[in-house]
Amino acid sequence: MATFLVETPAPELPALELVRVHPADPRATFLLADLQAEYDRLYPSQAEAAEADKEINAYLAEVFTPEQGG
């Protein structure tokens, strides 16, 4: 069986902008929601999900700032 390599130009991707924000910044909301969804996926039982939610929300956002070593 012959294998052919077809060279096609890569699609142009939109420019990415990385922005450092405070954990309480609204722009970080989707990241925290995604983290919660990942915990829910990893720990599917209701009790484990409740524990994951409690763990995620156990610390103030300020704990994760550069000033606090986060």
Biopython code that builds the backbone (N, CA, C, O; Angstrom):
import numpy as np
from Bio.PDB.StructureBuilder import StructureBuilder

atoms = [
    (1, "MET", "N", (0.851, -1.167, 0.000)),
    (1, "MET", "CA", (0.000, 0.000, 0.000)),
    (1, "MET", "C", (0.898, 1.231, 0.000)),
    (1, "MET", "O", (1.826, 1.326, 0.804)),
    (2, "ALA", "N", (0.633, 2.148, -0.874)),
    (2, "ALA", "CA", (1.424, 3.372, -0.980)),
    (2, "ALA", "C", (0.887, 4.415, -0.013)),
    (2, "ALA", "O", (-0.322, 4.529, 0.192)),
    (3, "THR", "N", (1.796, 5.166, 0.574)),
    (3, "THR", "CA", (1.420, 6.258, 1.458)),
    (3, "THR", "C", (1.829, 7.562, 0.799)),
    (3, "THR", "O", (2.969, 7.703, 0.356)),
    (4, "PHE", "N", (0.931, 8.496, 0.732)),
    (4, "PHE", "CA", (1.214, 9.777, 0.107)),
    (4, "PHE", "C", (1.125, 10.880, 1.146)),
    (4, "PHE", "O", (0.188, 10.916, 1.944)),
    (5, "LEU", "N", (2.077, 11.760, 1.136)),
    (5, "LEU", "CA", (2.077, 12.921, 2.023)),
    (5, "LEU", "C", (1.597, 14.112, 1.211)),
    (5, "LEU", "O", (2.232, 14.499, 0.230)),
    (6, "VAL", "N", (0.519, 14.672, 1.605)),
    (6, "VAL", "CA", (-0.021, 15.829, 0.914)),
    (6, "VAL", "C", (0.303, 17.052, 1.758)),
    (6, "VAL", "O", (-0.114, 17.164, 2.911)),
    (7, "GLU", "N", (1.040, 17.944, 1.172)),
    (7, "GLU", "CA", (1.406, 19.155, 1.905)),
    (7, "GLU", "C", (0.335, 20.204, 1.706)),
    (7, "GLU", "O", (0.112, 20.700, 0.602)),
    (8, "THR", "N", (-0.317, 20.524, 2.800)),
    (8, "THR", "CA", (-1.312, 21.590, 2.770)),
    (8, "THR", "C", (-0.893, 22.621, 3.796)),
    (8, "THR", "O", (-0.337, 22.271, 4.837)),
    (9, "PRO", "N", (-1.147, 23.860, 3.523)),
    (9, "PRO", "CA", (-0.763, 24.875, 4.495)),
    (9, "PRO", "C", (-1.575, 24.712, 5.781)),
    (9, "PRO", "O", (-2.757, 24.371, 5.759)),
    (10, "ALA", "N", (-0.908, 24.963, 6.882)),
    (10, "ALA", "CA", (-1.595, 24.885, 8.178)),
    (10, "ALA", "C", (-2.609, 26.018, 8.257)),
    (10, "ALA", "O", (-2.357, 27.119, 7.767)),
    (11, "PRO", "N", (-3.751, 25.748, 8.871)),
    (11, "PRO", "CA", (-4.738, 26.824, 9.002)),
    (11, "PRO", "C", (-4.180, 27.934, 9.894)),
    (11, "PRO", "O", (-3.447, 27.678, 10.849)),
    (12, "GLU", "N", (-4.539, 29.144, 9.564)),
    (12, "GLU", "CA", (-4.079, 30.272, 10.375)),
    (12, "GLU", "C", (-4.862, 30.290, 11.678)),
    (12, "GLU", "O", (-6.091, 30.213, 11.677)),
    (13, "LEU", "N", (-4.154, 30.391, 12.772)),
    (13, "LEU", "CA", (-4.772, 30.406, 14.091)),
    (13, "LEU", "C", (-4.876, 31.838, 14.595)),
    (13, "LEU", "O", (-4.038, 32.678, 14.265)),
    (14, "PRO", "N", (-5.892, 32.118, 15.386)),
    (14, "PRO", "CA", (-5.991, 33.463, 15.934)),
    (14, "PRO", "C", (-4.840, 33.705, 16.909)),
    (14, "PRO", "O", (-4.334, 32.773, 17.533)),
    (15, "ALA", "N", (-4.445, 34.941, 17.027)),
    (15, "ALA", "CA", (-3.381, 35.298, 17.966)),
    (15, "ALA", "C", (-3.865, 35.047, 19.393)),
    (15, "ALA", "O", (-5.018, 35.315, 19.731)),
    (16, "LEU", "N", (-2.978, 34.539, 20.201)),
    (16, "LEU", "CA", (-3.301, 34.314, 21.606)),
    (16, "LEU", "C", (-2.678, 35.415, 22.447)),
    (16, "LEU", "O", (-1.570, 35.876, 22.170)),
    (17, "GLU", "N", (-3.389, 35.819, 23.455)),
    (17, "GLU", "CA", (-2.874, 36.802, 24.381)),
    (17, "GLU", "C", (-2.962, 36.205, 25.776)),
    (17, "GLU", "O", (-4.050, 35.880, 26.251)),
    (18, "LEU", "N", (-1.830, 36.062, 26.422)),
    (18, "LEU", "CA", (-1.809, 35.558, 27.791)),
    (18, "LEU", "C", (-1.840, 36.742, 28.741)),
    (18, "LEU", "O", (-1.064, 37.689, 28.613)),
    (19, "VAL", "N", (-2.748, 36.665, 29.688)),
    (19, "VAL", "CA", (-2.920, 37.752, 30.637)),
    (19, "VAL", "C", (-2.915, 37.162, 32.034)),
    (19, "VAL", "O", (-3.655, 36.222, 32.323)),
    (20, "ARG", "N", (-2.082, 37.713, 32.896)),
    (20, "ARG", "CA", (-2.063, 37.277, 34.297)),
    (20, "ARG", "C", (-3.136, 38.065, 35.037)),
    (20, "ARG", "O", (-3.125, 39.296, 35.044)),
    (21, "VAL", "N", (-4.054, 37.347, 35.653)),
    (21, "VAL", "CA", (-5.150, 38.003, 36.378)),
    (21, "VAL", "C", (-5.231, 37.442, 37.796)),
    (21, "VAL", "O", (-4.729, 36.355, 38.080)),
    (22, "HIS", "N", (-5.857, 38.188, 38.656)),
    (22, "HIS", "CA", (-6.122, 37.761, 40.032)),
    (22, "HIS", "C", (-7.132, 36.609, 39.972)),
    (22, "HIS", "O", (-8.023, 36.622, 39.122)),
    (23, "PRO", "N", (-7.012, 35.633, 40.843)),
    (23, "PRO", "CA", (-7.961, 34.506, 40.812)),
    (23, "PRO", "C", (-9.430, 34.915, 40.933)),
    (23, "PRO", "O", (-10.311, 34.183, 40.483)),
    (24, "ALA", "N", (-9.699, 36.062, 41.530)),
    (24, "ALA", "CA", (-11.087, 36.519, 41.666)),
    (24, "ALA", "C", (-11.548, 37.319, 40.445)),
    (24, "ALA", "O", (-12.706, 37.731, 40.384)),
    (25, "ASP", "N", (-10.673, 37.539, 39.488)),
    (25, "ASP", "CA", (-11.014, 38.288, 38.278)),
    (25, "ASP", "C", (-12.057, 37.501, 37.477)),
    (25, "ASP", "O", (-11.928, 36.284, 37.340)),
    (26, "PRO", "N", (-13.065, 38.154, 36.957)),
    (26, "PRO", "CA", (-14.095, 37.450, 36.172)),
    (26, "PRO", "C", (-13.525, 36.681, 34.989)),
    (26, "PRO", "O", (-14.129, 35.700, 34.554)),
    (27, "ARG", "N", (-12.370, 37.099, 34.452)),
    (27, "ARG", "CA", (-11.774, 36.384, 33.322)),
    (27, "ARG", "C", (-11.255, 35.010, 33.720)),
    (27, "ARG", "O", (-11.004, 34.172, 32.853)),
    (28, "ALA", "N", (-11.089, 34.763, 35.023)),
    (28, "ALA", "CA", (-10.622, 33.454, 35.493)),
    (28, "ALA", "C", (-11.780, 32.507, 35.785)),
    (28, "ALA", "O", (-11.557, 31.330, 36.069)),
    (29, "THR", "N", (-12.989, 32.996, 35.719)),
    (29, "THR", "CA", (-14.171, 32.202, 36.075)),
    (29, "THR", "C", (-14.249, 30.901, 35.294)),
    (29, "THR", "O", (-14.510, 29.847, 35.874)),
    (30, "PHE", "N", (-14.024, 30.960, 33.971)),
    (30, "PHE", "CA", (-14.162, 29.751, 33.166)),
    (30, "PHE", "C", (-13.103, 28.718, 33.536)),
    (30, "PHE", "O", (-13.362, 27.518, 33.451)),
    (31, "LEU", "N", (-11.917, 29.161, 33.944)),
    (31, "LEU", "CA", (-10.877, 28.213, 34.357)),
    (31, "LEU", "C", (-11.289, 27.479, 35.632)),
    (31, "LEU", "O", (-11.107, 26.267, 35.751)),
    (32, "LEU", "N", (-11.839, 28.220, 36.570)),
    (32, "LEU", "CA", (-12.279, 27.594, 37.818)),
    (32, "LEU", "C", (-13.473, 26.676, 37.583)),
    (32, "LEU", "O", (-13.583, 25.624, 38.211)),
    (33, "ALA", "N", (-14.365, 27.073, 36.680)),
    (33, "ALA", "CA", (-15.506, 26.209, 36.345)),
    (33, "ALA", "C", (-15.019, 24.930, 35.672)),
    (33, "ALA", "O", (-15.554, 23.850, 35.921)),
    (34, "ASP", "N", (-13.999, 25.054, 34.817)),
    (34, "ASP", "CA", (-13.438, 23.880, 34.158)),
    (34, "ASP", "C", (-12.744, 22.971, 35.172)),
    (34, "ASP", "O", (-12.818, 21.746, 35.073)),
    (35, "LEU", "N", (-12.079, 23.573, 36.135)),
    (35, "LEU", "CA", (-11.454, 22.787, 37.203)),
    (35, "LEU", "C", (-12.513, 22.011, 37.987)),
    (35, "LEU", "O", (-12.323, 20.836, 38.299)),
    (36, "GLN", "N", (-13.615, 22.665, 38.300)),
    (36, "GLN", "CA", (-14.703, 21.994, 39.013)),
    (36, "GLN", "C", (-15.265, 20.848, 38.175)),
    (36, "GLN", "O", (-15.549, 19.775, 38.707)),
    (37, "ALA", "N", (-15.426, 21.065, 36.875)),
    (37, "ALA", "CA", (-15.933, 20.009, 35.991)),
    (37, "ALA", "C", (-14.966, 18.828, 35.957)),
    (37, "ALA", "O", (-15.391, 17.673, 35.927)),
    (38, "GLU", "N", (-13.679, 19.117, 35.962)),
    (38, "GLU", "CA", (-12.683, 18.038, 35.957)),
    (38, "GLU", "C", (-12.748, 17.244, 37.265)),
    (38, "GLU", "O", (-12.658, 16.017, 37.245)),
    (39, "TYR", "N", (-12.901, 17.924, 38.383)),
    (39, "TYR", "CA", (-13.068, 17.227, 39.664)),
    (39, "TYR", "C", (-14.321, 16.353, 39.628)),
    (39, "TYR", "O", (-14.301, 15.207, 40.076)),
    (40, "ASP", "N", (-15.400, 16.899, 39.098)),
    (40, "ASP", "CA", (-16.649, 16.131, 39.022)),
    (40, "ASP", "C", (-16.488, 14.892, 38.142)),
    (40, "ASP", "O", (-17.067, 13.842, 38.421)),
    (41, "ARG", "N", (-15.688, 15.025, 37.067)),
    (41, "ARG", "CA", (-15.440, 13.887, 36.186)),
    (41, "ARG", "C", (-14.587, 12.835, 36.891)),
    (41, "ARG", "O", (-14.832, 11.635, 36.760)),
    (42, "LEU", "N", (-13.594, 13.291, 37.631)),
    (42, "LEU", "CA", (-12.690, 12.359, 38.311)),
    (42, "LEU", "C", (-13.343, 11.693, 39.515)),
    (42, "LEU", "O", (-13.051, 10.539, 39.830)),
    (43, "TYR", "N", (-14.225, 12.421, 40.181)),
    (43, "TYR", "CA", (-14.878, 11.918, 41.397)),
    (43, "TYR", "C", (-16.385, 11.992, 41.206)),
    (43, "TYR", "O", (-17.029, 12.909, 41.716)),
    (44, "PRO", "N", (-16.954, 11.041, 40.481)),
    (44, "PRO", "CA", (-18.345, 11.156, 40.049)),
    (44, "PRO", "C", (-19.411, 10.984, 41.130)),
    (44, "PRO", "O", (-20.532, 11.459, 40.955)),
    (45, "SER", "N", (-19.101, 10.334, 42.212)),
    (45, "SER", "CA", (-20.172, 10.146, 43.201)),
    (45, "SER", "C", (-20.530, 11.487, 43.840)),
    (45, "SER", "O", (-19.695, 12.387, 43.921)),
    (46, "GLN", "N", (-21.739, 11.606, 44.279)),
    (46, "GLN", "CA", (-22.236, 12.864, 44.849)),
    (46, "GLN", "C", (-21.390, 13.292, 46.048)),
    (46, "GLN", "O", (-21.060, 14.471, 46.183)),
    (47, "ALA", "N", (-21.046, 12.362, 46.901)),
    (47, "ALA", "CA", (-20.254, 12.685, 48.089)),
    (47, "ALA", "C", (-18.878, 13.199, 47.684)),
    (47, "ALA", "O", (-18.391, 14.184, 48.238)),
    (48, "GLU", "N", (-18.250, 12.526, 46.712)),
    (48, "GLU", "CA", (-16.925, 12.959, 46.265)),
    (48, "GLU", "C", (-16.999, 14.313, 45.575)),
    (48, "GLU", "O", (-16.106, 15.142, 45.751)),
    (49, "ALA", "N", (-18.052, 14.553, 44.791)),
    (49, "ALA", "CA", (-18.206, 15.828, 44.097)),
    (49, "ALA", "C", (-18.372, 16.954, 45.113)),
    (49, "ALA", "O", (-17.813, 18.037, 44.944)),
    (50, "ALA", "N", (-19.136, 16.696, 46.160)),
    (50, "ALA", "CA", (-19.317, 17.707, 47.202)),
    (50, "ALA", "C", (-17.988, 18.005, 47.889)),
    (50, "ALA", "O", (-17.692, 19.158, 48.203)),
    (51, "GLU", "N", (-17.196, 16.974, 48.120)),
    (51, "GLU", "CA", (-15.887, 17.166, 48.725)),
    (51, "GLU", "C", (-14.962, 17.947, 47.796)),
    (51, "GLU", "O", (-14.195, 18.794, 48.252)),
    (52, "ALA", "N", (-15.030, 17.668, 46.507)),
    (52, "ALA", "CA", (-14.196, 18.384, 45.543)),
    (52, "ALA", "C", (-14.569, 19.860, 45.523)),
    (52, "ALA", "O", (-13.695, 20.727, 45.506)),
    (53, "ASP", "N", (-15.874, 20.142, 45.526)),
    (53, "ASP", "CA", (-16.327, 21.525, 45.538)),
    (53, "ASP", "C", (-15.846, 22.227, 46.800)),
    (53, "ASP", "O", (-15.399, 23.373, 46.758)),
    (54, "LYS", "N", (-15.945, 21.525, 47.917)),
    (54, "LYS", "CA", (-15.493, 22.094, 49.189)),
    (54, "LYS", "C", (-13.992, 22.367, 49.145)),
    (54, "LYS", "O", (-13.532, 23.399, 49.634)),
    (55, "GLU", "N", (-13.239, 21.457, 48.568)),
    (55, "GLU", "CA", (-11.787, 21.627, 48.478)),
    (55, "GLU", "C", (-11.421, 22.810, 47.589)),
    (55, "GLU", "O", (-10.560, 23.615, 47.944)),
    (56, "ILE", "N", (-12.073, 22.915, 46.436)),
    (56, "ILE", "CA", (-11.785, 24.016, 45.521)),
    (56, "ILE", "C", (-12.082, 25.365, 46.171)),
    (56, "ILE", "O", (-11.343, 26.329, 45.972)),
    (57, "ASN", "N", (-13.150, 25.433, 46.940)),
    (57, "ASN", "CA", (-13.571, 26.696, 47.539)),
    (57, "ASN", "C", (-13.084, 26.886, 48.974)),
    (57, "ASN", "O", (-13.524, 27.813, 49.654)),
    (58, "ALA", "N", (-12.185, 26.024, 49.443)),
    (58, "ALA", "CA", (-11.724, 26.085, 50.830)),
    (58, "ALA", "C", (-10.773, 27.249, 51.097)),
    (58, "ALA", "O", (-10.582, 27.639, 52.249)),
    (59, "TYR", "N", (-10.182, 27.801, 50.057)),
    (59, "TYR", "CA", (-9.168, 28.835, 50.236)),
    (59, "TYR", "C", (-9.599, 30.132, 49.562)),
    (59, "TYR", "O", (-10.250, 30.117, 48.517)),
    (60, "LEU", "N", (-9.234, 31.234, 50.164)),
    (60, "LEU", "CA", (-9.504, 32.528, 49.557)),
    (60, "LEU", "C", (-8.668, 32.673, 48.289)),
    (60, "LEU", "O", (-7.564, 32.135, 48.206)),
    (61, "ALA", "N", (-9.184, 33.389, 47.315)),
    (61, "ALA", "CA", (-8.467, 33.591, 46.056)),
    (61, "ALA", "C", (-7.099, 34.227, 46.291)),
    (61, "ALA", "O", (-6.157, 33.956, 45.546)),
    (62, "GLU", "N", (-6.981, 35.061, 47.306)),
    (62, "GLU", "CA", (-5.728, 35.758, 47.581)),
    (62, "GLU", "C", (-4.579, 34.796, 47.888)),
    (62, "GLU", "O", (-3.415, 35.149, 47.700)),
    (63, "VAL", "N", (-4.888, 33.600, 48.352)),
    (63, "VAL", "CA", (-3.848, 32.609, 48.658)),
    (63, "VAL", "C", (-3.077, 32.230, 47.396)),
    (63, "VAL", "O", (-1.924, 31.808, 47.482)),
    (64, "PHE", "N", (-3.693, 32.373, 46.243)),
    (64, "PHE", "CA", (-3.086, 31.945, 44.986)),
    (64, "PHE", "C", (-2.451, 33.089, 44.198)),
    (64, "PHE", "O", (-2.153, 32.932, 43.013)),
    (65, "THR", "N", (-2.247, 34.206, 44.826)),
    (65, "THR", "CA", (-1.593, 35.337, 44.178)),
    (65, "THR", "C", (-0.073, 35.196, 44.295)),
    (65, "THR", "O", (0.416, 34.510, 45.192)),
    (66, "PRO", "N", (0.678, 35.842, 43.391)),
    (66, "PRO", "CA", (2.143, 35.770, 43.467)),
    (66, "PRO", "C", (2.682, 36.261, 44.822)),
    (66, "PRO", "O", (3.680, 35.747, 45.325)),
    (67, "GLU", "N", (2.021, 37.237, 45.386)),
    (67, "GLU", "CA", (2.486, 37.771, 46.677)),
    (67, "GLU", "C", (2.431, 36.717, 47.782)),
    (67, "GLU", "O", (3.209, 36.758, 48.735)),
    (68, "GLN", "N", (1.505, 35.779, 47.638)),
    (68, "GLN", "CA", (1.346, 34.718, 48.647)),
    (68, "GLN", "C", (2.043, 33.432, 48.222)),
    (68, "GLN", "O", (1.961, 32.415, 48.909)),
    (69, "GLY", "N", (2.731, 33.487, 47.082)),
    (69, "GLY", "CA", (3.455, 32.302, 46.617)),
    (69, "GLY", "C", (2.627, 31.383, 45.764)),
    (69, "GLY", "O", (3.070, 30.280, 45.445)),
    (70, "GLY", "N", (1.427, 31.804, 45.380)),
    (70, "GLY", "CA", (0.556, 30.941, 44.596)),
    (70, "GLY", "C", (0.761, 31.029, 43.133)),
    (70, "GLY", "O", (0.078, 30.344, 42.372)),
]
sb = StructureBuilder()
sb.init_structure("model")
sb.init_model(0)
sb.init_chain("A")
sb.init_seg("    ")
for serial, (resi, resn, name, xyz) in enumerate(atoms, 1):
    if name == "N":
        sb.init_residue(resn, " ", resi, " ")
    sb.init_atom(name, np.array(xyz, "f"), 0.0, 1.0, " ", f" {name:<3s}", serial, name[0])
structure = sb.get_structure()
